[in-house]
Every structure is written in C-alpha cells, then in structure tokens.
Amino acid sequence: MANFPFSPDVERTAIVLAHRPEGMIADRVLPRAGVNKREFTYAVHDRQSLTSIPQTLIGRKSAVNQIEFGSRDIQSSVRSFGLSTVIPNDDERNAPAGNRPSDSAVTSLYDLIALDREKRVADIVFAAETYGANTGTPNTKWSTLATSNPIGDLKSARDACLKKPNKLIIGKEVWSVLCTHPKIVSAVHGITSDGIVREAQIAQLFDVAEVIVGETWHDSAPKGKDAVKSWLWGKNVAFLHVAQNPAANGGSPTFGFTAEYEGRRVLNRAVTMGLQDGIEYLVGEDVRELVTAPDLGFLLTAVIA
C-alpha cells in the first residue's frame, strides 16, 4: 500500500469540531485552555497563596507590602492522540445520496478518541493521590439506605474545600443510588415515600453551579472474551472549583484544566488499495490534562458498595 503525505481536511475538521460525543463530560470537568506551543509552562498554586491574608495597611511614610505569589511554574508538553481509518473510493462513490462514509468515519474515530480522554480525566479526578489530604470516606456507604447520611457527608466534603466549589462530579453508579436515596428525596421534595431528584435539584441543595454525572463505560474484557461493562466514573464523588475560562498562566486559580495545542483536526491522504484506491482519514488532537490546585477540590471515595 503506497502512502502519500497527509493534508489538512478542512471540511471534515469542521464536522469533527461540531460533533459532541454523547455522554462525555471530560471537557466540563477539566475545560480546555489553548497553548501556543507544544511545550509550555503552567502555574501551580499552593494553599498559603490562596488563603493567607497579607498586610495591606500602609503607613503615612512606609513602603507598600510587596507580595510574592505562591504559585510556581511547571514545564510540561502536550501529547498527541489520534486514530485513522481507510475508506475505499468505491464505497464513497456508491453510498446513498446524502450519506458519505467518510463523514461517519471521522466522527466515529473521534468518539473513540474522546472515550480515551474521558478515561484519562476520570482516572485523574477520581484518584485519591490527586487530592493529598483532601479525601474522605463515608462512615456508612450510601447504598445502605436506612443508616447512611449522604447529605451530611456531602456537606462536610463541600465545606472542606479551600474555595467554594462550583462543580459536583458523580459517576452513574453513585448517581443511581443518590437520586433515589430517601434522605435526598425527603430534603428535596419533603416526602418520605419513593421519589427521584434531578441534577439541578442536587445542585441547588448543595449550592453548586452544576452537578455533572459521568455516564460513560467501556468494555474492559480482553479481546475475544465476553464483554465486561466497566464504568469510567466509578464509586467516588468530587467537589471541584474550576475556573470558567482557565488559562495556563495568568488566569484565576482552578482545580485543573486541559492544555490544548492547535485543536482537534482531520487530515487525509490517498492510499493505493484494491482497484479504485482509497483515502486514509486521520483524526487527532494534542492535549495534556493537568491538576493545578488540588486544594480546590475534595474527593469522597467508595461512597457505595
């Protein structure tokens, strides 16, 4: 198979940029911030710089207190992620009107790239080592409905955050328990019978801007074996303070962000195959997921059985 250099595919890049993979929450948990080069620096904030009160009083003839901010610059670089597939020219020519196999192929490729990113973000955000001392475990798991106290556990976790959190991250398995938990239903609806609550109601109850439920899963079985459904967002919950528009440097302190270089894009090249040849489509992006202020989050682990 003869390969030729890849060329930018502007039309299909627009399709991929407009495509929103269903159920993915990574971009809401660690939003993207553009960087100008593959290698970049970003600021990491320490607890003291975020909370200590400096001397601001100025005497009539005294010098103004000069502050050295407690952030430190860390060197990092984006990593490249991508997948490709080949569409025979004959398939494209013989497809039904209005249905181009190449369009479906590039969005399907990006769905898989996004699923991989979803797992990377979940592994970071739901890892106890990310938070240092800012972790806890309920005395009674919430799946023990009669004696557990998710309201008290969540309020304690929220209040332990260094800065008021604006996001509550919950995995699907935990959400299925929490949204029907008798104490939650009673607090929201004022009833003790069976009921269900919505994300917006939980957000209001715990005074956060949004509740984000991770509903994605992957097949973790070895190739050739029966499928094993594994939830990417497991049995933890996290309160986070995430800046609305994070930046690698100069922005507001944020729990974390995703450095993005050049953005997601599609490339293509002609390949020699069969009688009609074909086109190879490559979908990729250059990103790095980072935690910059772990004190701006709190993780509750193993909240359900």
C-alpha positions in Angstrom: 0.0 0.0 0.0 1.6 3.3 -1.1 1.1 6.1 1.3 1.3 9.8 0.5 1.7 12.8 2.8 -1.3 13.8 5.0 -3.1 17.0 4.0 -5.5 19.1 6.2 -9.1 18.2 5.6 -10.9 21.5 6.4 -14.4 20.2 5.6 -14.2 17.1 7.9 -12.4 19.1 10.6 -15.4 21.3 10.8 -17.6 18.2 11.1 -15.5 16.9 14.0 -15.3 20.2 15.7 -19.1 20.4 15.6 -19.5 16.8 16.8 -20.3 16.3 20.5 -19.8 12.7 21.7 -22.8 11.7 23.7 -22.5 11.4 27.4 -18.8 12.6 27.6 -18.1 15.1 30.5 -14.3 15.5 30.3 -14.5 19.0 28.8 -16.8 20.1 31.5 -14.7 18.7 34.3 -11.2 19.8 33.0 -12.0 22.5 30.4 -9.7 23.2 27.6 -7.3 26.1 27.5 -5.2 26.9 24.4 -1.4 26.9 24.5 0.8 28.4 21.7 3.4 25.7 21.6 3.7 22.0 22.3 5.9 22.8 25.3 4.5 25.3 27.8 4.6 26.3 31.4 1.6 26.4 33.8 1.1 27.8 37.2 0.5 25.5 40.3 -1.0 27.3 43.3 -0.3 26.4 46.9 -2.7 26.6 49.8 -1.0 29.6 51.5 -1.1 31.8 48.4 -4.8 31.2 48.1 -5.8 31.7 51.7 -3.4 33.8 53.8 -4.2 37.5 54.5 -1.3 39.8 53.7 -0.6 43.1 55.5 -2.4 45.7 53.4 -2.2 48.7 55.8 0.1 51.4 54.5 1.7 53.9 57.0 2.0 57.5 56.0 5.6 57.1 55.1 6.0 53.3 55.0 6.7 51.2 52.0 3.8 49.1 50.5 3.9 45.4 51.3 5.3 43.6 48.3 3.8 40.2 47.6 5.4 37.2 46.0 2.7 34.9 44.9 3.0 31.3 46.0 2.5 29.8 42.6 5.3 28.0 40.8 5.7 27.5 37.1 5.9 23.9 35.9 7.2 22.8 32.5 5.0 20.5 30.5 4.1 19.5 27.0 1.0 18.3 25.2 0.7 14.7 24.0 -0.7 13.6 20.6 -3.7 11.3 20.4 -5.3 10.1 17.2 -6.7 7.2 15.2 -7.1 6.6 11.5 -9.2 4.5 9.1 -9.3 3.9 5.3 -12.4 4.4 3.2 -12.3 2.8 -0.3 -13.1 5.3 -3.0 -15.6 2.8 -4.3 -17.6 3.0 -1.0 -17.7 6.8 -1.2 -18.9 6.8 -4.8 -21.6 4.2 -4.3 -23.0 5.5 -1.0 -26.7 6.6 -0.9 -27.3 10.3 -1.6 -26.5 12.5 1.4 -24.6 9.7 3.2 -20.8 9.9 3.0 -19.0 7.1 4.7 -16.0 9.4 5.3 -18.2 11.8 7.4 -19.4 8.9 9.6 -15.9 7.5 9.9 -14.3 10.7 11.2 -17.0 11.2 13.9 -16.7 7.6 14.9 -13.0 7.9 15.2 -13.4 11.0 17.4 -15.9 9.2 19.6 -13.1 6.6 20.4 -10.5 9.4 21.0 -13.0 11.1 23.3 -13.7 7.9 25.2 -9.9 7.5 25.8 -9.8 11.1 27.0 -12.8 10.5 29.3 -11.0 7.7 31.0 -7.8 9.8 31.4 -9.8 12.6 33.1 -11.8 10.2 35.3 -8.6 8.4 36.4 -7.1 11.8 37.5 -10.2 13.4 39.0 -11.3 10.2 40.9 -7.8 9.3 42.2 -7.2 9.8 45.9 -3.5 10.7 45.3 -4.6 13.7 43.3 -6.0 15.4 46.4 -3.4 14.8 49.1 -5.2 15.1 52.4 -8.4 16.4 50.8 -10.2 13.0 50.8 -12.6 11.1 53.0 -14.9 8.1 53.1 -18.5 7.9 54.4 -18.9 6.1 57.7 -21.8 4.2 56.1 -22.0 3.6 52.4 -24.9 5.4 50.7 -26.2 2.1 49.3 -27.1 1.2 52.9 -30.2 3.4 52.6 -31.6 3.1 56.2 -28.5 4.3 58.1 -26.3 6.3 55.6 -26.2 10.1 55.6 -25.3 11.4 52.1 -26.4 14.9 52.9 -24.1 15.2 55.9 -21.2 13.5 54.0 -21.6 15.8 51.0 -21.9 19.0 53.1 -18.8 18.1 55.1 -16.9 17.5 51.9 -18.1 20.7 50.3 -17.2 22.8 53.4 -13.7 21.2 53.4 -12.8 22.7 50.0 -10.4 25.6 50.2 -12.7 27.7 47.9 -16.4 27.3 47.3 -16.8 24.5 44.8 -18.8 25.1 41.7 -19.0 21.5 40.3 -20.0 18.2 41.9 -18.8 15.2 39.8 -20.7 12.0 40.3 -20.5 8.6 38.4 -23.5 6.9 37.0 -23.5 4.1 39.6 -23.4 6.6 42.5 -26.0 8.8 40.9 -28.4 5.9 40.6 -28.3 5.5 44.4 -28.1 9.2 45.3 -31.0 10.4 43.1 -33.4 8.0 44.9 -31.9 8.0 48.4 -34.7 8.5 50.9 -32.9 11.3 52.7 -32.2 13.2 49.5 -35.7 12.7 48.2 -37.1 14.0 51.6 -34.8 17.0 51.6 -35.8 18.0 48.0 -39.4 17.0 47.9 -40.4 16.9 51.5 -41.7 13.4 51.2 -40.5 10.1 52.7 -42.0 7.8 50.1 -40.3 6.7 46.9 -39.2 9.5 44.6 -36.4 10.8 42.4 -34.4 14.0 42.1 -32.7 15.7 39.2 -29.2 17.1 38.8 -30.4 20.7 39.1 -32.1 19.9 42.4 -29.0 18.4 43.9 -27.0 21.4 42.7 -29.4 23.7 44.5 -29.4 21.5 47.6 -25.6 21.7 47.9 -25.2 25.2 46.5 -23.0 24.4 43.4 -23.4 25.7 39.9 -23.8 22.3 38.4 -23.9 18.6 39.1 -22.1 16.6 36.4 -22.9 12.9 36.0 -20.5 10.6 34.2 -22.5 8.0 32.3 -19.8 6.5 30.0 -18.5 3.0 30.2 -16.1 0.8 28.2 -15.7 -2.9 27.5 -12.7 -3.9 29.8 -12.7 -7.6 28.7 -9.7 -9.0 26.8 -10.1 -9.2 23.0 -12.2 -12.2 22.1 -13.8 -12.6 25.5 -17.4 -11.8 26.6 -18.0 -8.1 27.1 -17.4 -6.6 30.6 -19.2 -3.3 31.2 -16.9 -1.0 33.3 -18.0 2.4 34.3 -15.3 5.1 33.7 -16.6 7.2 36.5 -16.6 4.9 39.5 -17.8 4.9 43.1 -16.4 8.2 44.2 -17.7 11.8 44.1 -15.7 15.0 43.9 -16.4 18.7 44.7 -14.2 21.0 42.5 -13.7 24.7 41.9 -13.0 25.0 38.2 -12.4 28.4 36.6 -14.9 29.3 33.9 -12.2 30.3 31.5 -8.9 28.6 32.7 -5.5 29.6 31.4 -2.1 28.0 31.6 -0.8 31.2 33.1 -2.4 34.4 34.3 -5.9 33.0 34.8 -7.9 32.5 38.0 -6.9 29.7 40.3 -8.6 26.5 39.2 -8.5 22.8 40.3 -7.3 21.9 36.8 -7.6 22.3 33.1 -6.7 20.7 29.8 -3.9 22.3 27.8 -4.8 22.1 24.1 -2.4 22.8 21.2 -3.9 23.6 17.7 -7.2 21.8 18.5 -8.8 18.7 17.1 -8.4 18.2 13.4 -8.7 15.8 10.5 -6.1 15.0 7.9 -6.3 12.8 4.8 -4.1 11.2 2.2 -4.5 8.9 -0.8 -3.6 5.3 -0.4 -3.2 2.6 -3.0 -5.7 -0.3 -2.4 -7.9 -2.5 -4.5 -8.9 -1.4 -8.0 -10.2 2.1 -7.0 -7.7 3.1 -4.3 -8.9 4.9 -1.2 -8.5 7.7 1.3 -7.0 7.4 4.8 -8.5 9.7 7.3 -6.6 10.7 10.5 -8.4 12.3 13.4 -6.3 13.7 16.2 -5.6 16.3 18.9 -2.7 17.5 21.1 -3.7 17.8 24.8 -2.5 17.4 28.4 -4.8 17.1 31.4 -3.4 18.9 34.4 -4.3 19.5 38.1 -3.0 22.9 39.1 -4.6 23.5 42.6 -5.6 20.2 44.3 -6.7 22.2 47.4 -9.6 23.5 45.3 -11.2 20.0 45.4 -12.3 17.3 47.8 -12.8 13.6 47.0 -15.2 11.2 48.7 -14.1 7.7 48.0 -16.1 4.4 47.9 -19.4 6.0 48.7 -21.4 3.0 47.6 -20.8 -0.8 47.9 
